[in-house]
Amino acid sequence: MRTLAAVMIAVSLPALAAEPFSPVVHPDRSVTFRIRDAEAKSASVQCEAFGSKPLTKEADNVWTFTSEPLEPDLYSYSFTLDEKHVTDPENPERKEGVFSSESLLSVPGGKDAPWEKREVPHGEIHRHAYRSNIASHDRDLLVYTPPGYDAKADKTLPVLYLLHGFSDQANAWSTIGRMPVIFDNLIADGKVTPMVVVMPLGYGDMAVVANGWEGRNKDGAWQKNLTAFDKTLIGEVLPLAESQYKIRKDRDGRAVAGLSMGGAESLQAGLLHPDTFGWVGAFSSGGIPADLDAAYPEAGKTPFKLLWISCGKDDGLIGANRSLHAWLEKKQVKHSWTETEGAHRWGVWRRNLATLAPLLFKEG
């Protein structure tokens, strides 16, 4: 054992001393992106912090770009080599999507940034693979259990069903959404009630993603997906989670929330099943039914513990969400409406989650 320990130390120390190849966050929060490619005639980097920037070819076939100082946050980025989209081969942190994947860049130093890792007790992420008979599709279900979760205890915990957006995979909230880090930090601070978080794949009908971004608008694919996902959530996801975890099965112990497509799915779940979900959150909801009266004729008859709706002021969906807010007011459905800074971006949704989470499962 002593010999093994010595070898491990000898190997690891040089690695710690080496600067990462890409991305490199400098003390002033500027970032250098690099990728090595001998064949490309042109290269660029796309990052949600600054758009698209050309890379300069330097020695050893290394293409590089250094940004201006960036605001502390978590950003997605990718490279284009000639016309080929690629992730950063030097960076294992990434967000996987249905149509493409992105690498992740963390620029630390943000004030009140609960998505930055701290030395606190950590929960666990569990992955389940199962067959959805409704969607005729094999899929993943991710579950976060908080620090100290005991599967053998008699006590059950409240549960949040957390839904991703269109083009995302089931792991979106656990990667770029930083849900586990946010909850670890806020639970440690005593701001969030310890809860289990269930993150399913949010497609009830895979036809909605079968033909790219435009496929969602063809042959009623969007509404078919919403209808089928509602059946999947109620008929498959809830029973699976409840059979595997010590979670509550009453409306006051269940919450559902999501972003964009997941926001529309959360609204649908809450408004159609108010006896199932007592707490509902919808961030930048996209694809909301045009005729809300027809879609949700029973809205308001069973008050929620909390119905929390938000959208960024620069989001292309702000008009639809303002109309939703006005409709809820007209129907006298008690809810909270928040317009935040920002557009249709994960930076907005991480903040939404960090704002909503402390409100869940709190009485009075």
Contacts in CASP RR format, 6 or more apart in sequence:
PFRMAT RR
TARGET T0000
AUTHOR 0000-0000-0000
METHOD contacts of the structure
MODEL  1
MRTLAAVMIAVSLPALAAEPFSPVVHPDRSVTFRIRDAEAKSASVQCEAF
GSKPLTKEADNVWTFTSEPLEPDLYSYSFTLDEKHVTDPENPERKEGVFS
SESLLSVPGGKDAPWEKREVPHGEIHRHAYRSNIASHDRDLLVYTPPGYD
AKADKTLPVLYLLHGFSDQANAWSTIGRMPVIFDNLIADGKVTPMVVVMP
LGYGDMAVVANGWEGRNKDGAWQKNLTAFDKTLIGEVLPLAESQYKIRKD
RDGRAVAGLSMGGAESLQAGLLHPDTFGWVGAFSSGGIPADLDAAYPEAG
KTPFKLLWISCGKDDGLIGANRSLHAWLEKKQVKHSWTETEGAHRWGVWR
RNLATLAPLLFKEG
20 90 0 8 1.000
21 34 0 8 1.000
21 90 0 8 1.000
22 32 0 8 1.000
22 33 0 8 1.000
22 34 0 8 1.000
22 35 0 8 1.000
22 88 0 8 1.000
22 90 0 8 1.000
22 91 0 8 1.000
23 31 0 8 1.000
23 32 0 8 1.000
23 33 0 8 1.000
23 34 0 8 1.000
23 77 0 8 1.000
23 88 0 8 1.000
23 91 0 8 1.000
23 103 0 8 1.000
23 105 0 8 1.000
24 31 0 8 1.000
24 32 0 8 1.000
24 34 0 8 1.000
25 31 0 8 1.000
25 105 0 8 1.000
25 106 0 8 1.000
25 107 0 8 1.000
25 108 0 8 1.000
26 32 0 8 1.000
26 66 0 8 1.000
28 69 0 8 1.000
29 69 0 8 1.000
29 70 0 8 1.000
29 71 0 8 1.000
29 72 0 8 1.000
29 107 0 8 1.000
29 109 0 8 1.000
30 66 0 8 1.000
30 67 0 8 1.000
30 68 0 8 1.000
30 69 0 8 1.000
30 70 0 8 1.000
31 66 0 8 1.000
31 67 0 8 1.000
31 70 0 8 1.000
31 105 0 8 1.000
31 107 0 8 1.000
32 64 0 8 1.000
32 65 0 8 1.000
32 66 0 8 1.000
32 67 0 8 1.000
33 45 0 8 1.000
33 47 0 8 1.000
33 55 0 8 1.000
33 64 0 8 1.000
33 65 0 8 1.000
33 66 0 8 1.000
33 67 0 8 1.000
33 77 0 8 1.000
33 79 0 8 1.000
33 88 0 8 1.000
34 62 0 8 1.000
34 63 0 8 1.000
34 64 0 8 1.000
34 90 0 8 1.000
35 43 0 8 1.000
35 55 0 8 1.000
35 62 0 8 1.000
35 63 0 8 1.000
35 79 0 8 1.000
35 81 0 8 1.000
35 86 0 8 1.000
35 88 0 8 1.000
35 89 0 8 1.000
35 90 0 8 1.000
36 60 0 8 1.000
36 61 0 8 1.000
36 62 0 8 1.000
36 63 0 8 1.000
37 43 0 8 1.000
37 61 0 8 1.000
37 63 0 8 1.000
37 81 0 8 1.000
38 61 0 8 1.000
39 81 0 8 1.000
40 63 0 8 1.000
40 81 0 8 1.000
40 82 0 8 1.000
41 82 0 8 1.000
42 54 0 8 1.000
42 81 0 8 1.000
42 82 0 8 1.000
43 54 0 8 1.000
43 55 0 8 1.000
43 57 0 8 1.000
43 63 0 8 1.000
43 79 0 8 1.000
43 80 0 8 1.000
43 81 0 8 1.000
43 82 0 8 1.000
44 52 0 8 1.000
44 53 0 8 1.000
44 54 0 8 1.000
44 55 0 8 1.000
44 79 0 8 1.000
44 80 0 8 1.000
45 52 0 8 1.000
45 53 0 8 1.000
45 55 0 8 1.000
45 65 0 8 1.000
45 77 0 8 1.000
45 78 0 8 1.000
45 79 0 8 1.000
45 80 0 8 1.000
46 52 0 8 1.000
46 77 0 8 1.000
46 78 0 8 1.000
46 79 0 8 1.000
46 80 0 8 1.000
47 53 0 8 1.000
47 67 0 8 1.000
47 75 0 8 1.000
47 76 0 8 1.000
47 77 0 8 1.000
47 105 0 8 1.000
48 75 0 8 1.000
48 76 0 8 1.000
48 77 0 8 1.000
48 345 0 8 1.000
48 346 0 8 1.000
49 67 0 8 1.000
49 70 0 8 1.000
49 71 0 8 1.000
49 73 0 8 1.000
49 75 0 8 1.000
49 77 0 8 1.000
49 105 0 8 1.000
49 107 0 8 1.000
50 67 0 8 1.000
50 68 0 8 1.000
50 70 0 8 1.000
52 80 0 8 1.000
53 65 0 8 1.000
53 67 0 8 1.000
54 65 0 8 1.000
55 63 0 8 1.000
55 64 0 8 1.000
55 65 0 8 1.000
55 79 0 8 1.000
56 63 0 8 1.000
56 64 0 8 1.000
56 65 0 8 1.000
57 63 0 8 1.000
58 64 0 8 1.000
63 79 0 8 1.000
63 81 0 8 1.000
70 107 0 8 1.000
71 107 0 8 1.000
72 107 0 8 1.000
72 108 0 8 1.000
72 109 0 8 1.000
72 110 0 8 1.000
72 111 0 8 1.000
72 113 0 8 1.000
73 107 0 8 1.000
73 110 0 8 1.000
73 113 0 8 1.000
73 347 0 8 1.000
74 104 0 8 1.000
74 105 0 8 1.000
74 106 0 8 1.000
74 107 0 8 1.000
74 115 0 8 1.000
74 176 0 8 1.000
74 177 0 8 1.000
74 178 0 8 1.000
74 346 0 8 1.000
74 347 0 8 1.000
74 350 0 8 1.000
75 104 0 8 1.000
75 105 0 8 1.000
75 107 0 8 1.000
76 95 0 8 1.000
76 102 0 8 1.000
76 103 0 8 1.000
76 104 0 8 1.000
76 105 0 8 1.000
76 176 0 8 1.000
76 346 0 8 1.000
77 88 0 8 1.000
77 102 0 8 1.000
77 103 0 8 1.000
77 104 0 8 1.000
77 105 0 8 1.000
78 85 0 8 1.000
78 86 0 8 1.000
78 87 0 8 1.000
78 88 0 8 1.000
78 100 0 8 1.000
78 101 0 8 1.000
78 102 0 8 1.000
78 103 0 8 1.000
79 85 0 8 1.000
79 86 0 8 1.000
79 87 0 8 1.000
79 88 0 8 1.000
80 86 0 8 1.000
85 100 0 8 1.000
87 94 0 8 1.000
87 101 0 8 1.000
87 102 0 8 1.000
87 103 0 8 1.000
88 94 0 8 1.000
88 103 0 8 1.000
91 103 0 8 1.000
91 104 0 8 1.000
91 105 0 8 1.000
93 103 0 8 1.000
93 104 0 8 1.000
93 105 0 8 1.000
93 106 0 8 1.000
93 175 0 8 1.000
94 101 0 8 1.000
94 102 0 8 1.000
94 103 0 8 1.000
94 104 0 8 1.000
94 175 0 8 1.000
95 101 0 8 1.000
95 102 0 8 1.000
95 104 0 8 1.000
95 168 0 8 1.000
95 171 0 8 1.000
95 172 0 8 1.000
95 175 0 8 1.000
95 176 0 8 1.000
96 169 0 8 1.000
96 171 0 8 1.000
96 175 0 8 1.000
97 167 0 8 1.000
97 168 0 8 1.000
97 169 0 8 1.000
97 172 0 8 1.000
98 167 0 8 1.000
98 168 0 8 1.000
98 169 0 8 1.000
98 209 0 8 1.000
99 167 0 8 1.000
99 209 0 8 1.000
99 212 0 8 1.000
99 213 0 8 1.000
102 176 0 8 1.000
104 175 0 8 1.000
104 176 0 8 1.000
106 116 0 8 1.000
108 116 0 8 1.000
109 116 0 8 1.000
110 116 0 8 1.000
114 181 0 8 1.000
114 182 0 8 1.000
114 185 0 8 1.000
114 186 0 8 1.000
114 354 0 8 1.000
115 177 0 8 1.000
115 178 0 8 1.000
115 181 0 8 1.000
115 182 0 8 1.000
115 350 0 8 1.000
115 354 0 8 1.000
116 181 0 8 1.000
116 185 0 8 1.000
117 181 0 8 1.000
118 184 0 8 1.000
118 185 0 8 1.000
118 188 0 8 1.000
120 147 0 8 1.000
120 184 0 8 1.000
120 185 0 8 1.000
120 187 0 8 1.000
120 188 0 8 1.000
121 147 0 8 1.000
121 148 0 8 1.000
121 184 0 8 1.000
121 187 0 8 1.000
121 188 0 8 1.000
122 147 0 8 1.000
122 180 0 8 1.000
122 184 0 8 1.000
123 144 0 8 1.000
123 145 0 8 1.000
123 146 0 8 1.000
123 147 0 8 1.000
123 148 0 8 1.000
123 149 0 8 1.000
123 180 0 8 1.000
123 183 0 8 1.000
123 184 0 8 1.000
124 144 0 8 1.000
124 145 0 8 1.000
124 149 0 8 1.000
125 142 0 8 1.000
125 143 0 8 1.000
125 144 0 8 1.000
125 174 0 8 1.000
125 180 0 8 1.000
126 142 0 8 1.000
126 143 0 8 1.000
126 144 0 8 1.000
126 145 0 8 1.000
127 140 0 8 1.000
127 141 0 8 1.000
127 142 0 8 1.000
127 143 0 8 1.000
128 140 0 8 1.000
128 141 0 8 1.000
128 142 0 8 1.000
128 143 0 8 1.000
128 240 0 8 1.000
128 244 0 8 1.000
129 138 0 8 1.000
129 139 0 8 1.000
129 140 0 8 1.000
129 141 0 8 1.000
130 138 0 8 1.000
130 139 0 8 1.000
130 141 0 8 1.000
130 236 0 8 1.000
130 240 0 8 1.000
131 137 0 8 1.000
131 138 0 8 1.000
131 139 0 8 1.000
132 138 0 8 1.000
132 139 0 8 1.000
132 201 0 8 1.000
132 204 0 8 1.000
132 232 0 8 1.000
132 236 0 8 1.000
133 236 0 8 1.000
134 204 0 8 1.000
134 228 0 8 1.000
134 231 0 8 1.000
134 232 0 8 1.000
134 235 0 8 1.000
134 236 0 8 1.000
135 203 0 8 1.000
135 204 0 8 1.000
135 205 0 8 1.000
135 206 0 8 1.000
135 228 0 8 1.000
135 232 0 8 1.000
136 206 0 8 1.000
137 201 0 8 1.000
137 203 0 8 1.000
137 204 0 8 1.000
137 206 0 8 1.000
139 170 0 8 1.000
139 200 0 8 1.000
139 201 0 8 1.000
140 169 0 8 1.000
140 170 0 8 1.000
140 171 0 8 1.000
140 201 0 8 1.000
141 170 0 8 1.000
141 198 0 8 1.000
141 199 0 8 1.000
141 200 0 8 1.000
141 201 0 8 1.000
141 237 0 8 1.000
141 240 0 8 1.000
141 241 0 8 1.000
142 170 0 8 1.000
142 171 0 8 1.000
142 173 0 8 1.000
142 174 0 8 1.000
142 198 0 8 1.000
142 199 0 8 1.000
142 200 0 8 1.000
143 196 0 8 1.000
143 197 0 8 1.000
143 198 0 8 1.000
143 199 0 8 1.000
143 241 0 8 1.000
143 244 0 8 1.000
143 245 0 8 1.000
144 174 0 8 1.000
144 179 0 8 1.000
144 180 0 8 1.000
144 183 0 8 1.000
144 196 0 8 1.000
144 197 0 8 1.000
144 199 0 8 1.000
145 196 0 8 1.000
145 245 0 8 1.000
146 157 0 8 1.000
146 183 0 8 1.000
146 184 0 8 1.000
146 187 0 8 1.000
146 194 0 8 1.000
146 195 0 8 1.000
146 196 0 8 1.000
147 184 0 8 1.000
147 187 0 8 1.000
147 188 0 8 1.000
147 194 0 8 1.000
148 194 0 8 1.000
149 157 0 8 1.000
149 194 0 8 1.000
149 196 0 8 1.000
149 246 0 8 1.000
150 246 0 8 1.000
151 245 0 8 1.000
151 246 0 8 1.000
153 246 0 8 1.000
155 246 0 8 1.000
156 246 0 8 1.000
156 247 0 8 1.000
156 248 0 8 1.000
156 249 0 8 1.000
157 194 0 8 1.000
157 195 0 8 1.000
157 196 0 8 1.000
157 245 0 8 1.000
157 246 0 8 1.000
157 247 0 8 1.000
157 248 0 8 1.000
158 193 0 8 1.000
158 195 0 8 1.000
158 196 0 8 1.000
158 247 0 8 1.000
158 248 0 8 1.000
158 253 0 8 1.000
158 254 0 8 1.000
158 255 0 8 1.000
158 360 0 8 1.000
158 361 0 8 1.000
159 195 0 8 1.000
159 196 0 8 1.000
159 197 0 8 1.000
159 198 0 8 1.000
159 241 0 8 1.000
159 245 0 8 1.000
159 247 0 8 1.000
159 248 0 8 1.000
159 253 0 8 1.000
159 254 0 8 1.000
159 255 0 8 1.000
160 195 0 8 1.000
160 196 0 8 1.000
160 197 0 8 1.000
160 198 0 8 1.000
160 255 0 8 1.000
160 256 0 8 1.000
160 257 0 8 1.000
160 279 0 8 1.000
160 357 0 8 1.000
160 360 0 8 1.000
161 197 0 8 1.000
161 198 0 8 1.000
161 199 0 8 1.000
161 200 0 8 1.000
161 233 0 8 1.000
161 237 0 8 1.000
161 238 0 8 1.000
161 241 0 8 1.000
161 254 0 8 1.000
161 255 0 8 1.000
161 256 0 8 1.000
161 257 0 8 1.000
161 269 0 8 1.000
161 277 0 8 1.000
162 173 0 8 1.000
162 179 0 8 1.000
162 197 0 8 1.000
162 198 0 8 1.000
162 199 0 8 1.000
162 256 0 8 1.000
162 257 0 8 1.000
162 258 0 8 1.000
162 353 0 8 1.000
163 199 0 8 1.000
163 200 0 8 1.000
163 202 0 8 1.000
163 256 0 8 1.000
163 257 0 8 1.000
163 258 0 8 1.000
163 259 0 8 1.000
163 261 0 8 1.000
163 262 0 8 1.000
163 263 0 8 1.000
163 265 0 8 1.000
163 266 0 8 1.000
164 170 0 8 1.000
164 172 0 8 1.000
164 173 0 8 1.000
164 199 0 8 1.000
164 202 0 8 1.000
164 258 0 8 1.000
164 259 0 8 1.000
164 261 0 8 1.000
164 262 0 8 1.000
165 172 0 8 1.000
165 202 0 8 1.000
165 258 0 8 1.000
165 259 0 8 1.000
165 260 0 8 1.000
165 261 0 8 1.000
165 262 0 8 1.000
165 263 0 8 1.000
166 208 0 8 1.000
166 209 0 8 1.000
166 216 0 8 1.000
166 260 0 8 1.000
166 261 0 8 1.000
167 209 0 8 1.000
167 213 0 8 1.000
169 201 0 8 1.000
170 199 0 8 1.000
170 200 0 8 1.000
170 201 0 8 1.000
170 202 0 8 1.000
171 199 0 8 1.000
172 199 0 8 1.000
173 179 0 8 1.000
173 197 0 8 1.000
173 199 0 8 1.000
173 353 0 8 1.000
174 180 0 8 1.000
174 199 0 8 1.000
176 346 0 8 1.000
177 346 0 8 1.000
177 349 0 8 1.000
177 350 0 8 1.000
177 353 0 8 1.000
178 350 0 8 1.000
179 197 0 8 1.000
179 199 0 8 1.000
179 353 0 8 1.000
182 350 0 8 1.000
182 353 0 8 1.000
182 354 0 8 1.000
182 357 0 8 1.000
183 192 0 8 1.000
183 195 0 8 1.000
183 197 0 8 1.000
183 357 0 8 1.000
186 192 0 8 1.000
186 354 0 8 1.000
186 357 0 8 1.000
186 358 0 8 1.000
187 194 0 8 1.000
191 357 0 8 1.000
191 358 0 8 1.000
192 357 0 8 1.000
192 358 0 8 1.000
192 360 0 8 1.000
193 360 0 8 1.000
193 361 0 8 1.000
193 362 0 8 1.000
195 255 0 8 1.000
195 360 0 8 1.000
195 361 0 8 1.000
196 241 0 8 1.000
196 245 0 8 1.000
196 246 0 8 1.000
196 247 0 8 1.000
198 237 0 8 1.000
198 241 0 8 1.000
200 232 0 8 1.000
200 233 0 8 1.000
200 237 0 8 1.000
202 229 0 8 1.000
202 232 0 8 1.000
202 261 0 8 1.000
202 262 0 8 1.000
202 265 0 8 1.000
203 209 0 8 1.000
203 225 0 8 1.000
203 229 0 8 1.000
204 225 0 8 1.000
204 228 0 8 1.000
204 229 0 8 1.000
204 231 0 8 1.000
204 232 0 8 1.000
205 221 0 8 1.000
205 224 0 8 1.000
205 225 0 8 1.000
205 228 0 8 1.000
205 229 0 8 1.000
207 219 0 8 1.000
207 221 0 8 1.000
207 224 0 8 1.000
207 225 0 8 1.000
208 215 0 8 1.000
208 216 0 8 1.000
208 221 0 8 1.000
208 222 0 8 1.000
208 224 0 8 1.000
208 225 0 8 1.000
209 215 0 8 1.000
209 216 0 8 1.000
211 218 0 8 1.000
215 221 0 8 1.000
216 222 0 8 1.000
216 225 0 8 1.000
222 287 0 8 1.000
223 289 0 8 1.000
226 264 0 8 1.000
226 265 0 8 1.000
226 268 0 8 1.000
226 287 0 8 1.000
229 265 0 8 1.000
230 265 0 8 1.000
230 268 0 8 1.000
230 269 0 8 1.000
230 272 0 8 1.000
233 256 0 8 1.000
233 265 0 8 1.000
233 269 0 8 1.000
234 269 0 8 1.000
234 273 0 8 1.000
234 276 0 8 1.000
238 276 0 8 1.000
241 247 0 8 1.000
242 249 0 8 1.000
248 254 0 8 1.000
251 274 0 8 1.000
251 275 0 8 1.000
251 276 0 8 1.000
251 277 0 8 1.000
251 278 0 8 1.000
252 278 0 8 1.000
252 305 0 8 1.000
252 361 0 8 1.000
253 278 0 8 1.000
253 279 0 8 1.000
253 361 0 8 1.000
254 276 0 8 1.000
254 277 0 8 1.000
254 278 0 8 1.000
254 279 0 8 1.000
255 277 0 8 1.000
255 278 0 8 1.000
255 279 0 8 1.000
255 280 0 8 1.000
255 281 0 8 1.000
255 360 0 8 1.000
255 361 0 8 1.000
256 266 0 8 1.000
256 269 0 8 1.000
256 270 0 8 1.000
256 277 0 8 1.000
256 279 0 8 1.000
256 280 0 8 1.000
256 281 0 8 1.000
257 263 0 8 1.000
257 266 0 8 1.000
257 279 0 8 1.000
257 280 0 8 1.000
257 281 0 8 1.000
257 282 0 8 1.000
257 283 0 8 1.000
257 308 0 8 1.000
257 353 0 8 1.000
257 356 0 8 1.000
258 265 0 8 1.000
258 266 0 8 1.000
258 281 0 8 1.000
258 282 0 8 1.000
258 283 0 8 1.000
259 283 0 8 1.000
259 284 0 8 1.000
259 349 0 8 1.000
259 352 0 8 1.000
260 283 0 8 1.000
260 284 0 8 1.000
260 285 0 8 1.000
260 286 0 8 1.000
260 317 0 8 1.000
260 344 0 8 1.000
261 286 0 8 1.000
261 287 0 8 1.000
262 282 0 8 1.000
262 285 0 8 1.000
262 286 0 8 1.000
263 281 0 8 1.000
263 282 0 8 1.000
263 283 0 8 1.000
263 284 0 8 1.000
263 285 0 8 1.000
263 286 0 8 1.000
264 282 0 8 1.000
264 285 0 8 1.000
264 286 0 8 1.000
264 287 0 8 1.000
264 288 0 8 1.000
266 280 0 8 1.000
266 281 0 8 1.000
266 282 0 8 1.000
266 285 0 8 1.000
267 280 0 8 1.000
267 282 0 8 1.000
267 285 0 8 1.000
267 288 0 8 1.000
267 324 0 8 1.000
268 295 0 8 1.000
268 296 0 8 1.000
269 276 0 8 1.000
269 277 0 8 1.000
269 280 0 8 1.000
270 276 0 8 1.000
270 277 0 8 1.000
270 278 0 8 1.000
270 280 0 8 1.000
270 304 0 8 1.000
271 295 0 8 1.000
271 296 0 8 1.000
271 298 0 8 1.000
271 299 0 8 1.000
272 296 0 8 1.000
272 298 0 8 1.000
274 298 0 8 1.000
274 300 0 8 1.000
274 301 0 8 1.000
274 302 0 8 1.000
274 304 0 8 1.000
275 302 0 8 1.000
277 304 0 8 1.000
278 304 0 8 1.000
278 305 0 8 1.000
278 306 0 8 1.000
279 304 0 8 1.000
279 305 0 8 1.000
279 306 0 8 1.000
279 360 0 8 1.000
279 361 0 8 1.000
280 304 0 8 1.000
280 306 0 8 1.000
280 307 0 8 1.000
280 308 0 8 1.000
281 306 0 8 1.000
281 307 0 8 1.000
281 308 0 8 1.000
281 309 0 8 1.000
281 356 0 8 1.000
282 308 0 8 1.000
282 309 0 8 1.000
282 310 0 8 1.000
283 310 0 8 1.000
283 311 0 8 1.000
283 348 0 8 1.000
283 349 0 8 1.000
283 352 0 8 1.000
283 353 0 8 1.000
284 310 0 8 1.000
284 311 0 8 1.000
284 312 0 8 1.000
284 315 0 8 1.000
284 317 0 8 1.000
284 321 0 8 1.000
284 344 0 8 1.000
284 348 0 8 1.000
284 349 0 8 1.000
284 352 0 8 1.000
285 309 0 8 1.000
285 311 0 8 1.000
285 317 0 8 1.000
285 320 0 8 1.000
285 321 0 8 1.000
285 324 0 8 1.000
286 317 0 8 1.000
286 320 0 8 1.000
287 320 0 8 1.000
288 320 0 8 1.000
288 321 0 8 1.000
288 324 0 8 1.000
289 295 0 8 1.000
289 296 0 8 1.000
292 299 0 8 1.000
292 324 0 8 1.000
292 327 0 8 1.000
293 327 0 8 1.000
299 328 0 8 1.000
299 331 0 8 1.000
299 333 0 8 1.000
300 331 0 8 1.000
300 332 0 8 1.000
300 333 0 8 1.000
303 333 0 8 1.000
303 334 0 8 1.000
304 334 0 8 1.000
304 335 0 8 1.000
306 336 0 8 1.000
306 359 0 8 1.000
306 360 0 8 1.000
307 328 0 8 1.000
307 333 0 8 1.000
307 334 0 8 1.000
307 335 0 8 1.000
307 336 0 8 1.000
308 335 0 8 1.000
308 336 0 8 1.000
308 338 0 8 1.000
308 356 0 8 1.000
308 359 0 8 1.000
309 321 0 8 1.000
309 324 0 8 1.000
309 325 0 8 1.000
309 328 0 8 1.000
309 335 0 8 1.000
309 336 0 8 1.000
309 337 0 8 1.000
309 338 0 8 1.000
310 321 0 8 1.000
310 337 0 8 1.000
310 338 0 8 1.000
310 339 0 8 1.000
310 340 0 8 1.000
310 352 0 8 1.000
310 355 0 8 1.000
311 317 0 8 1.000
311 318 0 8 1.000
311 319 0 8 1.000
311 321 0 8 1.000
311 322 0 8 1.000
311 339 0 8 1.000
311 340 0 8 1.000
312 318 0 8 1.000
312 339 0 8 1.000
312 340 0 8 1.000
312 341 0 8 1.000
312 342 0 8 1.000
312 343 0 8 1.000
312 344 0 8 1.000
312 348 0 8 1.000
313 339 0 8 1.000
313 340 0 8 1.000
313 341 0 8 1.000
313 342 0 8 1.000
314 341 0 8 1.000
314 342 0 8 1.000
314 343 0 8 1.000
315 321 0 8 1.000
315 342 0 8 1.000
315 343 0 8 1.000
315 344 0 8 1.000
315 348 0 8 1.000
316 343 0 8 1.000
316 344 0 8 1.000
317 344 0 8 1.000
318 339 0 8 1.000
325 335 0 8 1.000
325 337 0 8 1.000
328 335 0 8 1.000
328 337 0 8 1.000
338 355 0 8 1.000
340 348 0 8 1.000
340 351 0 8 1.000
340 352 0 8 1.000
341 348 0 8 1.000
342 348 0 8 1.000
END
